[in-house]
Amino acid sequence: MNESPETVLLKPNHDTDASTAKETVLNEIGKRSLDESEDVCESNHKICKLEKEKDAGQSIPLSKRQLKKIQKQQIWMEKKAIRKELNKEKKVEKKKLKAHMRELGVEVSKVKRNKMADSTCKQRIVLDMSYDNLMSDKDLCKCSNQILRCYGLNRRMDNPMQLHICSYEGKIREIMAKHNGSEFWDLKYLEDSFDKVFQKEEIVYLTSDSMNVLESIDENKVYIIGGLVDHNSCKGASLKIANDLGIAHARLPIDEHINMQTRKILTINHVFEIISKVVSGISWKEALISTLPKRKMFSVIDEEDLLKYDNCSLDYRSKLEIECPEVEKNENLVEENVSLEN
């Protein structure tokens, strides 16, 4: 009695290569009658399955971190449709709320949509998008969102600054196209590098690695903000560009006004917002305090009164408490009580 192909497929051990197993199966199939063609197809399917399992056994196993990342991505994709529906519902509810407020006679403030052409502010700000090769797709998406925030901030200014995006090509251009209507935004898209558009004498590249401090904003200068989402992996990249081109560079006066408890690298939109406030007449200190996230600030450098700045992550203490540790402060209080009793 002939042995069926199914039995043959189950018997081969790992020492037998795939070609030998396949020949054995085909010889057994040739002895069978033509009315068993369906079993032949099934046998071939099982051969492929064996080969795939063997190849899969030779693949490199994924780490726990990689598996967790894949699972997280799958969950995110599964909930994408739900998020989309929720966003639509929120927009509808927001419109209904505004309509109801108007019916009650409540004034609903409209978003300012001032244009650069009508602005009296001629301060030029450039976002340098020449860092495509240093960022992952995820960071490029973050970068595009930060550009969106810069654009929104500029449109809401009483007198918008003159906002440019240079080196606007490649991946960042493809990702920015996902923002509906971004090609019609009120800003200037330039494919050329900023050093080919503006004169080197008027350029100042803003970088946290610079030793020069930006003390004031000059309307005749062009300030470059690097369009880079940095995770400490590209330290000194913007300073290197400035040095290679032989242009001026400077950092924001953060150390002069704020004691940071985290690194001093800010997002693109935070740098833009700080500059926009200073251009509008706000002091550096107020601009930094009102813009930086609370988690980044430790204390404000102010010899007169620290208590008036109450929006940092930690409660402000008086100058005496900062200069005097807790033990020394208790000793001073004891000495003061003794002197009062005498």
Secondary structure, DSSP 8 states (H G I E B T S, - for coil): ----HHHHHHS--TTS-HHHHHHHHHHHHHTS-GGGHHHHHHHHHHHHHHHHHHHHHHS----HHHHHHHHHHHHHHHTHHHHHHHHHHHHHHHHHHHHHHHHTT----------GGG-S---EEEEE---GGGS-HHHHHHHHHHHHHHHHHHHTSSS--EEEEES--THHHHHHTTSTTGGGSSSEE-SS-HHHHS-GGGEEEE-TT-SSB--S--TTSEEEEE----SSSSTTHHHHHHHHHT-EEEB-S-TTTEEESS-S---HHHHHHHHHHHHTT--HHHHHHHHS-GGGEEEE--SS-STT---SSS----HHHHHS-HHHHHHHHHHHHHHHH-
